[in-house]
């Protein structure tokens, strides 16, 4: 990938990790100036957000069952994925987040 593509998409990539409103803004910006770097991070961020929503729903269920400890562990894992994605965007790297990052690229290939 060209360095120009990374520099052009870096703002989009970083904004994409600012949760839902940032993701929407990043998607709009990205559609105005598409780069593979921006698209990569828009997809990574979308996957992390969806995973976060699923974990939040699971946390509610686990809390009702008195197993909130497991929910906290999953929430911390989502936070770690988010931090890793954001750091990758800031550093200008195309590095998928652990476990599901490659799948996010495949599942959301139509986004970006």
ZIGI-V47529 format. One record per residue. N is the residue number from 1. PHI is phi as a letter, one per 30 degrees, with the letter a starting at -180 (none if undefined). BURIAL is + if it has 24 or more other ideal C-beta (glycine too) atoms within 12 Angstrom, else -. D_CENTER is the distance of its C-alpha to the mean C-alpha in Angstrom with 1 decimal. Layout:
n/phi/burial/d_center
N/PHI/BURIAL/D_CENTER
N/PHI/BURIAL/D_CENTER
//
This chain:
n/phi/burial/d_center
1/none/-/20.2
2/d/-/22.1
3/d/-/21.5
4/d/-/22.1
5/d/-/19.1
6/d/+/16.9
7/d/-/18.7
8/d/-/18.5
9/c/+/14.8
10/d/+/14.0
11/d/+/14.3
12/e/+/12.0
13/d/+/9.3
14/d/+/9.9
15/d/+/10.4
16/e/+/7.2
17/d/+/5.9
18/c/+/9.1
19/h/-/8.3
20/d/-/10.2
21/d/-/12.8
22/d/+/10.9
23/d/+/8.8
24/d/-/12.2
25/d/-/13.9
26/d/+/11.6
27/d/+/12.3
28/d/-/15.9
29/d/+/16.2
30/d/+/14.8
31/d/-/17.4
32/d/-/20.0
33/a/-/19.4
34/d/-/17.4
35/b/+/16.4
36/d/+/15.0
37/d/+/13.0
38/d/+/11.5
39/d/+/11.0
40/e/+/9.3
41/d/+/6.5
42/d/+/6.6
43/d/+/6.4
44/d/+/3.7
45/d/+/1.6
46/e/+/4.8
47/d/+/5.3
48/d/+/4.2
49/d/+/6.1
50/d/+/8.7
51/d/+/9.1
52/d/+/9.7
53/d/-/12.1
54/d/-/13.8
55/d/+/14.3
56/d/-/15.7
57/d/-/18.1
58/d/+/19.1
59/d/+/19.7
60/d/-/22.1
61/d/-/23.9
62/d/-/24.2
63/d/-/25.5
64/d/-/28.2
65/c/-/29.2
66/i/-/29.4
67/c/-/26.7
68/d/-/24.3
69/e/-/24.1
70/d/-/22.0
71/d/+/19.7
72/d/-/19.4
73/d/-/18.6
74/d/+/15.7
75/d/+/14.4
76/d/-/14.7
77/d/+/12.9
78/d/+/9.7
79/d/-/10.5
80/d/-/11.0
81/d/+/7.7
82/d/+/6.2
83/d/-/9.3
84/d/+/9.2
85/d/+/6.1
86/d/+/7.9
87/d/-/11.1
88/d/+/10.5
89/d/+/10.0
90/d/-/13.0
91/d/-/15.0
92/i/+/14.6
93/c/-/13.6
94/c/+/12.2
95/b/-/11.4
96/d/+/9.3
97/d/+/8.2
98/e/-/11.4
99/i/-/12.7
100/c/+/10.5
101/e/+/8.6
102/d/-/11.7
103/d/-/12.0
104/e/+/8.7
105/d/+/10.4
106/d/-/13.5
107/d/-/12.8
108/c/+/11.2
109/d/-/13.5
110/d/-/15.2
111/c/+/12.4
112/i/+/12.9
//
